[in-house]
Amino acid sequence: MSMQAPAQTKHPALAAQAAARAENVQNRIADRITQFAGSMAFVYIHMLWFAVWIGFRVEDYPFGLLTMIVSLEAIFLSTFVMISQNRADQKRQVLADHQWDIVQTEERQNEDLLSISKQILALTQAIHELARGGQGDASSVTPPGSPPA
């Protein structure tokens, strides 16, 4: 029984944002580094590196050079983590902006539908008035949004 990841479909707004991001070489480099740094291969390589460094006694205890190298690496990796968080924030903002556009469009459509419903109600009332034998002057009934006769 194999576990396959479902095919991911990209949101059109995210696809456009990713394409714009991919145009910049620095963004592509940062994305590749964060992708690798967040993988198990990164962990295994470091485990092997530390084991070799200590096992072959590249330097004596307390491993000053190794500590300095690892500290510098931590500084750079923390920067790449922040870059990755910024990228995630940008994606969330793109989705939020797209969702806001959809909400605004739906709001306009709802207002149009309400206006049409009111016009249908007024026309229905005018037809009922005419069907009752014209007890009132149905020709004076104008639907909302229609120009007066």
CNS distance restraints for C-alpha pairs under 8 A (distance, minus, plus):
assign (resid  10 and name CA) (resid  14 and name CA) 6.44 0.50 0.50
assign (resid  10 and name CA) (resid  15 and name CA) 5.94 0.50 0.50
assign (resid  11 and name CA) (resid  15 and name CA) 6.09 0.50 0.50
assign (resid  12 and name CA) (resid  16 and name CA) 6.29 0.50 0.50
assign (resid  13 and name CA) (resid  17 and name CA) 6.30 0.50 0.50
assign (resid  13 and name CA) (resid  94 and name CA) 6.49 0.50 0.50
assign (resid  13 and name CA) (resid  95 and name CA) 6.72 0.50 0.50
assign (resid  13 and name CA) (resid  98 and name CA) 6.83 0.50 0.50
assign (resid  14 and name CA) (resid  18 and name CA) 5.98 0.50 0.50
assign (resid  14 and name CA) (resid  91 and name CA) 6.50 0.50 0.50
assign (resid  14 and name CA) (resid  94 and name CA) 6.79 0.50 0.50
assign (resid  14 and name CA) (resid  95 and name CA) 7.14 0.50 0.50
assign (resid  15 and name CA) (resid  19 and name CA) 6.13 0.50 0.50
assign (resid  16 and name CA) (resid  20 and name CA) 6.25 0.50 0.50
assign (resid  17 and name CA) (resid  21 and name CA) 6.12 0.50 0.50
assign (resid  17 and name CA) (resid  91 and name CA) 7.46 0.50 0.50
assign (resid  17 and name CA) (resid  94 and name CA) 7.45 0.50 0.50
assign (resid  18 and name CA) (resid  22 and name CA) 6.02 0.50 0.50
assign (resid  19 and name CA) (resid  23 and name CA) 6.59 0.50 0.50
assign (resid  20 and name CA) (resid  24 and name CA) 7.67 0.50 0.50
assign (resid  21 and name CA) (resid  27 and name CA) 6.33 0.50 0.50
assign (resid  21 and name CA) (resid  28 and name CA) 7.57 0.50 0.50
assign (resid  22 and name CA) (resid  27 and name CA) 6.52 0.50 0.50
assign (resid  22 and name CA) (resid  28 and name CA) 5.75 0.50 0.50
assign (resid  23 and name CA) (resid  27 and name CA) 7.97 0.50 0.50
assign (resid  23 and name CA) (resid  28 and name CA) 7.92 0.50 0.50
assign (resid  24 and name CA) (resid  28 and name CA) 6.49 0.50 0.50
assign (resid  25 and name CA) (resid  29 and name CA) 6.25 0.50 0.50
assign (resid  26 and name CA) (resid  30 and name CA) 6.11 0.50 0.50
assign (resid  27 and name CA) (resid  31 and name CA) 5.99 0.50 0.50
assign (resid  28 and name CA) (resid  32 and name CA) 6.22 0.50 0.50
assign (resid  29 and name CA) (resid  33 and name CA) 6.23 0.50 0.50
assign (resid  30 and name CA) (resid  34 and name CA) 6.13 0.50 0.50
assign (resid  30 and name CA) (resid  80 and name CA) 6.71 0.50 0.50
assign (resid  30 and name CA) (resid  83 and name CA) 7.41 0.50 0.50
assign (resid  31 and name CA) (resid  35 and name CA) 5.99 0.50 0.50
assign (resid  31 and name CA) (resid  84 and name CA) 7.39 0.50 0.50
assign (resid  32 and name CA) (resid  36 and name CA) 6.18 0.50 0.50
assign (resid  33 and name CA) (resid  37 and name CA) 5.93 0.50 0.50
assign (resid  33 and name CA) (resid  80 and name CA) 7.48 0.50 0.50
assign (resid  34 and name CA) (resid  38 and name CA) 6.01 0.50 0.50
assign (resid  34 and name CA) (resid  77 and name CA) 7.96 0.50 0.50
assign (resid  34 and name CA) (resid  80 and name CA) 6.01 0.50 0.50
assign (resid  34 and name CA) (resid  81 and name CA) 6.93 0.50 0.50
assign (resid  34 and name CA) (resid  84 and name CA) 6.80 0.50 0.50
assign (resid  35 and name CA) (resid  39 and name CA) 6.70 0.50 0.50
assign (resid  36 and name CA) (resid  41 and name CA) 7.48 0.50 0.50
assign (resid  36 and name CA) (resid  42 and name CA) 6.39 0.50 0.50
assign (resid  37 and name CA) (resid  42 and name CA) 5.60 0.50 0.50
assign (resid  37 and name CA) (resid  77 and name CA) 7.60 0.50 0.50
assign (resid  38 and name CA) (resid  42 and name CA) 7.08 0.50 0.50
assign (resid  39 and name CA) (resid  43 and name CA) 7.02 0.50 0.50
assign (resid  40 and name CA) (resid  44 and name CA) 6.20 0.50 0.50
assign (resid  41 and name CA) (resid  45 and name CA) 6.06 0.50 0.50
assign (resid  42 and name CA) (resid  46 and name CA) 6.32 0.50 0.50
assign (resid  43 and name CA) (resid  47 and name CA) 6.17 0.50 0.50
assign (resid  44 and name CA) (resid  48 and name CA) 6.15 0.50 0.50
assign (resid  45 and name CA) (resid  49 and name CA) 6.00 0.50 0.50
assign (resid  46 and name CA) (resid  50 and name CA) 6.01 0.50 0.50
assign (resid  47 and name CA) (resid  51 and name CA) 6.12 0.50 0.50
assign (resid  48 and name CA) (resid  52 and name CA) 6.08 0.50 0.50
assign (resid  49 and name CA) (resid  53 and name CA) 6.00 0.50 0.50
assign (resid  50 and name CA) (resid  54 and name CA) 6.02 0.50 0.50
assign (resid  51 and name CA) (resid  55 and name CA) 5.54 0.50 0.50
assign (resid  52 and name CA) (resid  56 and name CA) 5.64 0.50 0.50
assign (resid  52 and name CA) (resid  57 and name CA) 7.91 0.50 0.50
assign (resid  53 and name CA) (resid  57 and name CA) 5.98 0.50 0.50
assign (resid  53 and name CA) (resid  58 and name CA) 5.37 0.50 0.50
assign (resid  53 and name CA) (resid  59 and name CA) 7.61 0.50 0.50
assign (resid  54 and name CA) (resid  58 and name CA) 6.63 0.50 0.50
assign (resid  54 and name CA) (resid  59 and name CA) 7.66 0.50 0.50
assign (resid  59 and name CA) (resid  63 and name CA) 6.01 0.50 0.50
assign (resid  59 and name CA) (resid  65 and name CA) 7.72 0.50 0.50
assign (resid  63 and name CA) (resid  67 and name CA) 6.06 0.50 0.50
assign (resid  64 and name CA) (resid  68 and name CA) 6.20 0.50 0.50
assign (resid  65 and name CA) (resid  69 and name CA) 6.13 0.50 0.50
assign (resid  66 and name CA) (resid  70 and name CA) 6.04 0.50 0.50
assign (resid  67 and name CA) (resid  71 and name CA) 6.01 0.50 0.50
assign (resid  68 and name CA) (resid  72 and name CA) 6.20 0.50 0.50
assign (resid  69 and name CA) (resid  73 and name CA) 6.14 0.50 0.50
assign (resid  70 and name CA) (resid  74 and name CA) 6.08 0.50 0.50
assign (resid  71 and name CA) (resid  75 and name CA) 6.32 0.50 0.50
assign (resid  72 and name CA) (resid  76 and name CA) 6.40 0.50 0.50
assign (resid  73 and name CA) (resid  77 and name CA) 6.00 0.50 0.50
assign (resid  74 and name CA) (resid  78 and name CA) 5.97 0.50 0.50
assign (resid  75 and name CA) (resid  79 and name CA) 6.46 0.50 0.50
assign (resid  76 and name CA) (resid  80 and name CA) 6.37 0.50 0.50
assign (resid  77 and name CA) (resid  81 and name CA) 6.13 0.50 0.50
assign (resid  78 and name CA) (resid  82 and name CA) 6.34 0.50 0.50
assign (resid  79 and name CA) (resid  83 and name CA) 6.28 0.50 0.50
assign (resid  80 and name CA) (resid  84 and name CA) 6.08 0.50 0.50
assign (resid  81 and name CA) (resid  85 and name CA) 6.18 0.50 0.50
assign (resid  82 and name CA) (resid  86 and name CA) 6.11 0.50 0.50
assign (resid  83 and name CA) (resid  87 and name CA) 6.22 0.50 0.50
assign (resid  84 and name CA) (resid  88 and name CA) 6.24 0.50 0.50
assign (resid  85 and name CA) (resid  89 and name CA) 6.13 0.50 0.50
assign (resid  86 and name CA) (resid  90 and name CA) 6.15 0.50 0.50
assign (resid  87 and name CA) (resid  91 and name CA) 6.30 0.50 0.50
assign (resid  88 and name CA) (resid  92 and name CA) 6.24 0.50 0.50
assign (resid  89 and name CA) (resid  93 and name CA) 6.11 0.50 0.50
assign (resid  90 and name CA) (resid  94 and name CA) 6.15 0.50 0.50
assign (resid  91 and name CA) (resid  95 and name CA) 6.27 0.50 0.50
assign (resid  92 and name CA) (resid  96 and name CA) 6.05 0.50 0.50
assign (resid  93 and name CA) (resid  97 and name CA) 6.00 0.50 0.50
assign (resid  94 and name CA) (resid  98 and name CA) 6.15 0.50 0.50
assign (resid  95 and name CA) (resid  99 and name CA) 6.03 0.50 0.50
assign (resid  96 and name CA) (resid 100 and name CA) 6.07 0.50 0.50
assign (resid  97 and name CA) (resid 101 and name CA) 6.31 0.50 0.50
assign (resid  98 and name CA) (resid 102 and name CA) 6.39 0.50 0.50
assign (resid  99 and name CA) (resid 103 and name CA) 6.20 0.50 0.50
assign (resid 100 and name CA) (resid 104 and name CA) 6.17 0.50 0.50
assign (resid 101 and name CA) (resid 105 and name CA) 6.20 0.50 0.50
assign (resid 102 and name CA) (resid 106 and name CA) 6.11 0.50 0.50
assign (resid 103 and name CA) (resid 107 and name CA) 6.08 0.50 0.50
assign (resid 104 and name CA) (resid 108 and name CA) 6.36 0.50 0.50
assign (resid 105 and name CA) (resid 109 and name CA) 6.24 0.50 0.50
assign (resid 106 and name CA) (resid 110 and name CA) 6.04 0.50 0.50
assign (resid 107 and name CA) (resid 111 and name CA) 6.24 0.50 0.50
assign (resid 108 and name CA) (resid 112 and name CA) 6.23 0.50 0.50
assign (resid 109 and name CA) (resid 113 and name CA) 6.12 0.50 0.50
assign (resid 110 and name CA) (resid 114 and name CA) 6.11 0.50 0.50
assign (resid 111 and name CA) (resid 115 and name CA) 6.22 0.50 0.50
assign (resid 112 and name CA) (resid 116 and name CA) 6.19 0.50 0.50
assign (resid 113 and name CA) (resid 117 and name CA) 6.01 0.50 0.50
assign (resid 114 and name CA) (resid 118 and name CA) 6.18 0.50 0.50
assign (resid 115 and name CA) (resid 119 and name CA) 6.31 0.50 0.50
assign (resid 115 and name CA) (resid 144 and name CA) 7.82 0.50 0.50
assign (resid 115 and name CA) (resid 145 and name CA) 7.85 0.50 0.50
assign (resid 116 and name CA) (resid 120 and name CA) 6.17 0.50 0.50
assign (resid 117 and name CA) (resid 121 and name CA) 6.12 0.50 0.50
assign (resid 118 and name CA) (resid 122 and name CA) 6.20 0.50 0.50
assign (resid 118 and name CA) (resid 143 and name CA) 7.63 0.50 0.50
assign (resid 118 and name CA) (resid 144 and name CA) 6.78 0.50 0.50
assign (resid 119 and name CA) (resid 123 and name CA) 6.18 0.50 0.50
assign (resid 119 and name CA) (resid 143 and name CA) 5.04 0.50 0.50
assign (resid 119 and name CA) (resid 144 and name CA) 5.57 0.50 0.50
assign (resid 119 and name CA) (resid 145 and name CA) 7.36 0.50 0.50
assign (resid 120 and name CA) (resid 124 and name CA) 5.99 0.50 0.50
assign (resid 120 and name CA) (resid 143 and name CA) 7.71 0.50 0.50
assign (resid 121 and name CA) (resid 125 and name CA) 6.10 0.50 0.50
assign (resid 122 and name CA) (resid 126 and name CA) 6.20 0.50 0.50
assign (resid 122 and name CA) (resid 141 and name CA) 7.62 0.50 0.50
assign (resid 122 and name CA) (resid 142 and name CA) 7.20 0.50 0.50
assign (resid 122 and name CA) (resid 143 and name CA) 5.02 0.50 0.50
assign (resid 122 and name CA) (resid 144 and name CA) 7.19 0.50 0.50
assign (resid 123 and name CA) (resid 127 and name CA) 6.18 0.50 0.50
assign (resid 123 and name CA) (resid 142 and name CA) 7.70 0.50 0.50
assign (resid 123 and name CA) (resid 143 and name CA) 6.10 0.50 0.50
assign (resid 124 and name CA) (resid 128 and name CA) 6.20 0.50 0.50
assign (resid 125 and name CA) (resid 129 and name CA) 6.13 0.50 0.50
assign (resid 126 and name CA) (resid 130 and name CA) 6.27 0.50 0.50
assign (resid 126 and name CA) (resid 138 and name CA) 5.66 0.50 0.50
assign (resid 126 and name CA) (resid 141 and name CA) 6.23 0.50 0.50
assign (resid 127 and name CA) (resid 131 and name CA) 6.07 0.50 0.50
assign (resid 127 and name CA) (resid 138 and name CA) 7.85 0.50 0.50
assign (resid 128 and name CA) (resid 132 and name CA) 6.17 0.50 0.50
assign (resid 129 and name CA) (resid 133 and name CA) 6.98 0.50 0.50
assign (resid 129 and name CA) (resid 134 and name CA) 5.81 0.50 0.50
assign (resid 129 and name CA) (resid 135 and name CA) 6.99 0.50 0.50
assign (resid 129 and name CA) (resid 136 and name CA) 6.86 0.50 0.50
assign (resid 129 and name CA) (resid 138 and name CA) 6.19 0.50 0.50
assign (resid 130 and name CA) (resid 134 and name CA) 4.68 0.50 0.50
assign (resid 130 and name CA) (resid 135 and name CA) 7.72 0.50 0.50
assign (resid 130 and name CA) (resid 138 and name CA) 6.10 0.50 0.50
assign (resid 134 and name CA) (resid 138 and name CA) 6.56 0.50 0.50
assign (resid 137 and name CA) (resid 141 and name CA) 7.52 0.50 0.50
assign (resid 140 and name CA) (resid 149 and name CA) 7.73 0.50 0.50
assign (resid 142 and name CA) (resid 146 and name CA) 6.44 0.50 0.50
assign (resid 142 and name CA) (resid 147 and name CA) 7.69 0.50 0.50
assign (resid 142 and name CA) (resid 148 and name CA) 6.46 0.50 0.50
assign (resid 142 and name CA) (resid 149 and name CA) 7.74 0.50 0.50
